[in-house]
Amino acid sequence: MAHCYRHPSRETSVSCSNCGKPICPDCMTTTPVGMRCPECAGQRTKVRTMRTISAAGFRATQALILINVIVFIAEGSGAWSLTGATNSSWLLNHGLLGFPYIRTTSIGGLPDDEFYRLVTSGFLHLDLLHIASNMYVLYWVGRLLEPAIGRPRFLAIYFVALLAGSFGVLIASPHSPTAGASGAIFGLMGAAFAEAHARGADQVRNQLVILIVINLIITLNVPNISAGAHVGGLIGGGLVTLGFNQADRMRLPQVGWALCSLVAVVSVAGAILVANGTT
């Protein structure tokens, strides 16, 4: 059970309906939109309609979907199938993630120092089903999460989870060229779960548990799906979100951003170390 952010010795199951901080009875202020903490009680609640939410609430999500779709189209006709992309795509050949390409030392004449692949691989997809399924989940989770935590944190979690997913790929399947946004998307699912749990939104949290479990079962039982990317992204996104939430309770937002940066750096450094140690 959580503890009141102003009275750490008091357990509580109630969170502020505005910022999500846990509050005890002495800190609760009843408002038309639920219980609020002392800081939020004096703030006016902005009226948010479905039109304003759809227009501005998840623009980063929409931008990420657009970028992924544009890149997929740019991959060429080799990727526009239901059976997987061919090797004729220049973008795929120069953006896929695999250990020989991000080593700090050359091996067998293969290119190295292509660390950008840790990011570019997360914007490439192998076929229509691949991108359609990923973009559907990104839309569903992004529409839920981005308005709740704000655009800067949403984008930070997305890219840190992408890097953590790339790290997971090189641990679990370094010899299999990998692409897809699923590592970052799993990170968003982990973040949404952590956020829903922190805010006491049990129904949303339980729905996310079902979604995550189903996707993990599919990941572990369907061939050619990168378990490393999914698990790595899930851990990265969840960890960063927990850090942001804890920093909010401490009223030290910079601590959350510091942890976010640390997870990103560890993911990149770990990926390079693992690639260098792979034969």
N, C-alpha and C positions, 0 to 999 in steps of 0.2 A: 504494500500500500504506500502511496505517496505521502510526503510530509509537506505541511504548509510552508510556502516559501518565506514567510515572515516569522513563523514560529516553528523551526525545524523539529522540535520535540513532539509536535502534534501531528498525528496521522489523519489523513482525510481522503475521501473518495470524490471530492468535488473540485472541479477546475473552473477557472474564470472563463466565461463564455466568449470573451474577446481575445485574450492572449494565451489562454491555456494553462496558466500557472495554477498549481494546486493551492487551495485556500481553505482555512479552517473556519468554524462558525463566527469567530470574532472578526474575521477579515471579509466576510461575505456581505455584499450589498445587493439586495433584490432589485432587479430592473425588469422591464417588460421583455427583455431578450435573454433572461437568465441571470444567474449569479455572477457577480463581477468582483474583481479585486479592488482595493482602494484606489489604485492608480487609474484603472479603467472606468471606475464608477462615474467619474466626473466628465468622461469623454462622451460626446454626442455620437450616436450610432448613425453612420451613413446609410441612407436608403439605397439598397442594391436590388435592382430588378433583373430579371432574366436577360434583358437586352444589354444592360451594362456589364453583367458578368460575362456574357458571351463575347462582348466586344473587347473588353480589356482584361478580363479575369485570367485568361490563359493564352496570352499572345505568344509567350515563349514556346509553349507547347505547339502552337500552330506553326511557328517559325521553324521549329525542329522538324516537324512533319514535312513541311515544304522543302527544306534543305535535303532531307533524305530522299524525297520523291524526285527532286531535280537531279541529284547525283545518280539515282537509279536509272533515270531516263538517259543520262549522259553515259552510262555504262555501255549502251548500245544494244542492238537486237539480240546479242548473245545472252543477255540476262533476262529478256522478256519472254520467259517460258515458264512452264510449271515443273520442269524437270531439272533445273539447275543451269547456271551460267556456263558458257564455254570459256576456254582460255583465250578467246579472241579479244576480250575486253582489256583495253589498255589500263583503264582505271583499276580494274580488279587486280591485274598483274602488278601494278605499282602501289596498291593500297592494302592488300591482304596482309594479315598478321601471321608471322611464322618466325621461329627462332633464328634462322640464318641471317635474316634481314636487319635485326636490331642488335647484333653482337658488336662489341667494341673492337673486335679483331676479326680480320677476314678469314674465311674458311673455304677451302676448295675453289677459290676464285669467285664465290658468290658475293653479292653486294652486302655491305654492312653499314652500320651507323645510320640506318634509316629508321630512326626512333619515331618519326612522325606516324609510322604505321600503327603505333599504339592508339592513335586517335582516328586516323583515316579509316581503319578497318571497321570502326563503329558507325560509319556512314555509308557502307557498301552492303549490298544485298545480292543474294545469289539467284533469286527467281521471284516471280510474282507472288507466290504464296508466302515466301519469306518476308518480303516487305509489307504485304497486306496484313499479315498477322501481327507483325511488330508495330506497325503504325496504328492499328486498331487499339492495341493495349496501351500504347503511348498516349493516344487521345483520351482513352477512358481514365487512366491514372492521372495524366496531366491536368485534365479538367477538374479533377477532385483535389489534387495536391497544390498546384500552383497558386490558386487564389488563397489557400489557407496559410501558406508560408511566405509568399511573396516571390517575385521574379528572380531577384539576385540569388537567394538561397536555392530556389528550384534549379536554376542553371548550374550553380556550383555543385549541387548533389548529382545532377545528371553527368557532368563531365568527370567528377571524381569517381563515380560509379563506373563510368566507361573505362577509366584507367585501371580501376581495381579489377574490372572484368578482363581486361587485357592481361593483367598480371595472372589472373586465374587461368587463362588460356595457356599461357606459357608454362604453368605448373602442371596442368592436367593433360594437355595435348599439344605440346610444342611442335610436333612434326606434321600436324594437320593444319593447312592454311585455313584461316578463320576470318569471317566477316559477319557483320550484323550489329544492330543497335540493341540487341536483347540484354547485353550486360548492363548498359545504362538504364534500360527499362526495368530490369529486376531491381536495380538500385532505387528507382523511384517507388517501386512497390514496397521495398523494405522501408523507405522513408515514410510512405503513406501509412504503413502499419504502425511505425513508431510514433508518428504524429497523432494518429487516431487513438492509440493507447494512452498517450500523454494527456489528451483532451477528454478522455473518458467517453469517447464515441464508440461504444461497444458494438453496435450494429455494423458500423463501417469497418471496424477492426476485424470482426468475425468474417465479413465478406472478403476482406483482403487475405485473411488466413486461408480461406478456401481457394482463392485465386492463386496464391503463392504455392500451396501444396499441390494443386492440380498441375501447375506449370512445372514444378520440380519433378513430379511423377513422370510427366511427358518427357522432360529433359533426360531422365535417367533410363528411359525405356525405348526411346525412339533414336535410331541411328542418325549420325551426322548432326547432332545437336550438341553444342559446346557446353558441357556441364561446368567447366572451369569458368567460363564467362558469366554464366547465370549465378553461380554461387559466389564468385568474387564480387560481382556487381551488387548482389543482395547484401553481402556483408559490408561493402564499402558505403552504400547508400544508407543502410541502417545505422552504421557507426557514426557517420557524419551528422545525421539527424539527431541522434542521442546527444552528441556533443553540442549542437546548437540549442537543444532544449535545456540541457544542464547549464549552459552559459547564460541563457535567459533567466533561469532561476537565480543564478549568482549575480545577475545584472551586469555581466561582463561579456557583451556580444563578441568582443574581439577574441575571446578564448575559443568560441565556436569557429570563427574563421581561421584561427591558428590551427585547430585540430583538422579542419577541412584541408588546409594546405599541407599539413603533415601527412595525411592519408594519401594525398596525391603524390607527394614526393616519394613516400615509401613504395607506392605502387609502381612508379616509373623505375626507381632504383632497383626494386626487387625483380621487376620484369627483365631488366638488363642483366642482372646477376644470374638469374635463372637461365637466360638465353646463353650467356657465356659459359655456363657449366653444362649445357646440353650438347650431346654428341650425336 
